Amino acid sequence: MAILNRKASLIVLAVNFAVVVILLVFHSHTSYHEAQLHLCPTVPVGVDDTWINDIKETESMSADEIYRYLHWTNSTSCKTAVDFGFWILNDGGVIAPDGHKAVCLDQSISPVFNNCLVYSFGINNQWTFDEDMAEFGCQVYSFDPSMNVGNHDRSERIHFYDFGLDGKNRLHPTTGWKMRTASTIYQMLSSQHGATTLVDVLKMDIEFSEWNAIPEMLQSGFLADKVKQLAVEIHFNPDDPLEAFHHRVQILRNLEATSQNQAGGFVRFSSRPNPWLKRPLKVLGGREDYIGLELAWLVVIEFQKQGKMTQSVILRGHVQISFKQI
């Protein structure tokens, strides 16, 4: 009987270990619902962050170097990255988390519970991220022109608008959708959330329109003035030439620029591939990699004075950022 009990105990331990391994493989960040019980720090994935300090000029980067840059997490810049909107999707034989975005809950940059503002662009009838942020106590403004639904309040904290994010105020040239810049949207909604309120998290999953929206937000100063965290799914095409990758990577590097004469100032803390978007790539000679990646950044300019944020940290290179009170 003692031997049987010992065998049963070993089986239970083995099953529990297997479950833990599966969860770790599928879910590298803590989910918001897990975080309500226990906040776990992000674990670095073993990439040597120091290489980024000596990175080439964008136009000189090979396809392999570009993908190394895209997969670089810089995860040590946020100790407590938490997923909001987590759910499991089984599609095409791939079972993995979907709908989630990484949000940094480090004290210096975290949304304030029950007093925060979120802009969410690209819904596609998947409300898990918006609902989790609303449950955290944020006022969430959700935008999607493709759902054929008019403006409405989905709940007390979730407010939907039927237009999309772009680099210009216009009708989309192929779909006819109403497109607006981030600055225009913020000004339009300022009477509801305040004219100087910071956007704690701006989320984008807008199917290539990010490449028009991000440059405009940098040029106008909207990101530096109004946004604390940015979570974006970036997109490529499998047959994009190397020049297209160079152009889009330069947009990301402008976002992450740290010199005073550049308009970026955002530090990446998460990079994860979309598991359903792995394709053979022309620039890699037919080797597979991802044409969709989830990236998240936090702003280095974190404090607000008279409606503007001021620089609060001196960067050493591009990695290992630490915040200091001033």
C-alpha positions in Angstrom: 0.0 0.0 0.0 2.8 2.4 0.9 4.5 1.7 -2.5 1.2 2.4 -4.3 0.7 5.7 -2.4 4.3 6.7 -3.3 3.7 5.9 -7.0 0.4 7.9 -6.9 2.2 10.9 -5.4 4.9 10.8 -8.0 2.3 10.7 -10.8 0.5 13.7 -9.3 3.8 15.6 -9.1 4.7 14.8 -12.7 1.3 16.0 -14.0 1.6 19.2 -12.0 5.0 19.8 -13.4 3.8 19.2 -17.0 1.0 21.7 -16.5 3.4 24.4 -15.2 5.8 23.8 -18.2 2.9 24.2 -20.7 1.7 27.4 -19.1 5.2 28.8 -19.1 5.7 28.0 -22.8 2.4 29.6 -23.9 2.4 32.6 -21.6 5.6 34.4 -20.8 3.9 37.4 -19.0 1.5 37.2 -16.0 -2.1 37.7 -17.1 -4.2 40.4 -15.4 -6.4 37.8 -13.6 -3.3 36.0 -12.4 -1.9 39.3 -11.3 -4.9 40.0 -9.1 -3.4 37.2 -6.9 0.3 37.5 -7.5 2.3 39.9 -9.6 5.3 38.1 -11.2 8.2 40.0 -12.8 9.0 39.5 -16.4 11.8 37.0 -16.9 14.4 37.9 -19.6 14.5 35.4 -22.4 18.3 35.1 -22.6 18.9 37.6 -25.4 22.1 39.6 -24.9 20.7 43.2 -24.7 24.1 44.8 -25.0 24.3 44.1 -28.8 21.7 46.9 -29.4 24.2 49.6 -28.3 26.4 48.9 -31.4 23.5 48.4 -33.9 24.1 49.5 -37.5 22.4 52.3 -39.3 19.0 51.0 -40.4 19.8 51.0 -44.2 22.8 48.8 -43.6 21.0 46.1 -41.6 20.6 42.7 -43.2 17.3 40.8 -42.9 18.7 38.6 -40.2 19.8 41.7 -38.2 16.4 43.2 -38.7 14.7 40.2 -37.2 17.1 40.1 -34.3 16.2 43.7 -33.6 12.5 42.9 -33.9 12.7 40.0 -31.5 14.8 42.0 -29.0 12.7 42.3 -25.8 14.7 44.6 -23.5 12.5 42.9 -20.9 14.6 44.1 -18.0 13.2 47.7 -18.5 10.0 46.6 -16.9 10.0 44.4 -13.8 6.3 43.7 -13.7 4.8 43.2 -17.2 1.2 41.9 -17.0 -1.0 40.7 -19.8 -4.5 42.3 -20.1 -7.0 40.5 -22.3 -5.7 37.0 -22.1 -7.6 34.1 -23.7 -6.7 30.9 -25.4 -7.4 30.5 -29.1 -7.2 27.2 -31.1 -6.9 28.1 -34.8 -5.3 26.1 -37.6 -3.7 23.6 -35.2 -2.0 26.4 -33.2 -3.1 26.7 -29.6 -1.8 29.9 -27.9 -2.9 33.1 -26.0 -4.6 35.8 -28.1 -6.2 39.2 -27.5 -3.7 40.2 -24.8 -1.4 43.2 -24.6 1.5 43.7 -22.2 1.2 46.5 -19.7 4.0 47.5 -17.3 2.8 47.8 -13.7 6.0 49.1 -12.3 5.1 51.8 -9.8 6.8 54.6 -11.8 4.8 54.0 -14.9 1.7 51.9 -14.0 -1.8 53.0 -14.7 -3.4 54.1 -11.5 -6.1 51.7 -10.4 -9.6 53.2 -10.8 -8.1 56.4 -12.3 -6.6 55.7 -15.7 -7.3 56.3 -19.4 -6.9 53.8 -22.3 -7.2 54.3 -26.1 -7.8 51.0 -27.9 -7.5 51.0 -31.7 -8.6 47.9 -33.6 -11.3 45.8 -31.8 -12.7 43.3 -34.5 -15.4 42.3 -31.9 -12.7 41.0 -29.5 -13.2 43.0 -26.3 -11.0 41.0 -23.9 -8.3 43.7 -23.6 -10.8 46.6 -23.3 -12.8 44.7 -20.7 -9.8 43.8 -18.6 -8.6 47.5 -18.6 -12.1 48.5 -17.7 -12.1 46.0 -14.8 -8.8 47.6 -13.7 -10.8 50.8 -13.4 -9.8 52.6 -16.5 -12.0 54.7 -18.8 -11.5 52.9 -22.2 -12.1 54.5 -25.5 -12.4 51.9 -28.2 -12.1 52.6 -32.0 -12.8 50.4 -35.1 -14.4 51.5 -38.4 -14.7 48.0 -39.7 -17.4 46.6 -37.4 -20.4 48.4 -39.0 -21.4 49.6 -35.5 -22.2 53.2 -34.6 -20.8 55.1 -31.7 -22.1 53.8 -28.3 -21.2 53.1 -24.7 -20.6 49.3 -24.4 -20.5 49.7 -20.7 -20.1 52.4 -18.0 -16.3 52.4 -18.7 -16.0 51.3 -22.4 -16.9 53.9 -25.0 -16.9 52.9 -28.7 -16.3 55.1 -31.8 -16.6 54.0 -35.4 -13.5 55.6 -36.9 -9.9 54.4 -37.3 -6.4 55.7 -36.5 -4.3 57.0 -39.4 -1.6 59.6 -40.2 -4.2 61.9 -41.8 -7.8 63.0 -41.2 -9.5 61.5 -44.2 -11.7 58.8 -45.6 -9.8 55.6 -46.3 -9.0 55.5 -50.0 -10.2 51.9 -50.5 -12.8 51.3 -47.8 -14.2 54.7 -47.2 -13.8 54.4 -43.5 -13.5 57.6 -41.4 -9.8 57.9 -40.3 -8.5 60.4 -37.8 -5.1 61.3 -36.3 -4.5 60.6 -32.6 -4.2 64.4 -31.9 -7.6 65.0 -33.6 -9.2 62.2 -31.6 -7.8 63.4 -28.3 -9.0 66.9 -28.9 -12.4 65.6 -29.8 -12.7 63.6 -26.6 -11.0 66.2 -24.3 -14.3 67.4 -23.0 -15.0 63.8 -21.7 -11.6 62.8 -20.2 -9.9 66.1 -19.8 -7.7 68.3 -22.0 -4.4 67.4 -20.1 -5.1 63.8 -19.0 -2.4 61.4 -20.0 -3.3 58.2 -21.9 -1.9 55.5 -19.7 -2.0 52.8 -22.4 -2.5 53.3 -26.2 -3.1 50.0 -27.9 -3.0 49.4 -31.7 -3.9 46.4 -33.8 -4.8 48.2 -37.0 -3.5 46.0 -39.8 -0.6 48.1 -41.3 -2.1 51.5 -40.5 0.4 51.6 -37.6 3.1 52.6 -40.2 1.1 55.8 -41.0 -0.1 56.5 -37.5 3.2 56.2 -35.5 5.2 58.7 -37.6 2.4 61.3 -37.3 2.2 60.8 -33.5 5.9 61.3 -33.3 6.0 64.4 -35.6 3.1 66.0 -33.8 4.5 65.4 -30.4 1.4 63.5 -29.3 3.3 60.5 -28.0 5.8 62.5 -26.0 3.1 64.8 -24.6 0.2 62.5 -24.0 1.1 58.7 -23.9 2.7 56.7 -21.1 2.7 53.2 -22.6 2.3 52.0 -26.2 1.3 48.4 -27.2 1.2 47.7 -31.0 1.0 44.7 -33.2 3.3 45.5 -36.1 2.8 43.9 -39.6 4.8 42.9 -42.6 4.1 41.1 -45.8 5.9 37.8 -46.6 7.1 39.2 -50.0 8.1 42.7 -48.7 11.5 43.7 -50.1 14.3 44.6 -47.8 13.7 48.3 -48.4 10.2 48.0 -46.9 11.6 46.4 -43.8 14.3 49.2 -43.6 11.6 51.9 -43.8 9.4 50.3 -41.1 12.3 49.5 -38.8 13.4 53.1 -39.0 10.0 54.1 -37.7 10.5 51.9 -34.7 14.0 53.2 -34.1 12.7 56.8 -34.3 10.2 55.8 -31.6 13.0 54.4 -29.5 15.4 57.3 -30.2 17.0 58.7 -27.0 19.0 61.8 -28.2 17.5 65.2 -27.3 17.1 66.3 -31.0 14.9 63.2 -31.8 11.3 62.8 -31.0 11.1 59.3 -29.6 11.9 58.5 -26.0 10.1 55.2 -25.7 11.8 52.1 -24.2 10.7 48.7 -25.4 9.9 46.2 -22.7 8.2 43.3 -24.6 8.4 41.7 -28.0 6.5 38.5 -28.8 5.5 37.0 -32.2 2.0 36.4 -33.2 2.0 32.5 -33.4 -0.5 32.4 -36.2 1.6 34.7 -38.5 4.8 32.6 -39.1 5.5 32.6 -42.9 8.4 31.9 -45.4 9.9 35.3 -46.0 11.4 36.5 -49.3 14.1 38.6 -47.4 15.2 35.5 -45.5 15.5 33.4 -48.6 12.4 31.4 -47.8 13.2 30.8 -44.2 10.2 31.2 -41.8 9.8 34.0 -39.4 6.9 36.2 -38.2 5.1 38.8 -40.2 3.2 40.0 -37.0 4.8 40.8 -33.7 3.4 42.3 -30.5 5.7 45.1 -29.2 5.2 47.2 -26.1 7.0 50.3 -24.9 7.0 52.7 -22.0 7.8 56.3 -22.2 11.1 57.6 -20.6 9.5 61.0 -20.2 7.2 60.1 -17.3 6.4 63.2 -15.2 3.8 65.8 -16.0 4.2 69.5 -15.2 1.6 72.0 -16.4 0.1 69.6 -18.9 3.5 68.6 -20.3 5.8 65.7 -19.4 9.5 66.4 -18.6 12.6 64.3 -19.0 13.2 62.3 -15.9 16.0 59.9 -16.6 19.4 59.9 -18.4 19.7 57.0 -20.8 23.0 55.0 -20.9 23.0 53.5 -24.3 19.7 52.0 -25.2 19.2 49.4 -22.5 18.9 48.8 -18.8 16.8 51.9 -18.1 16.2 52.8 -14.5 13.8 55.5 -13.4 14.9 58.2 -10.9 12.7 60.7 -9.0 13.6 64.3 -9.7 
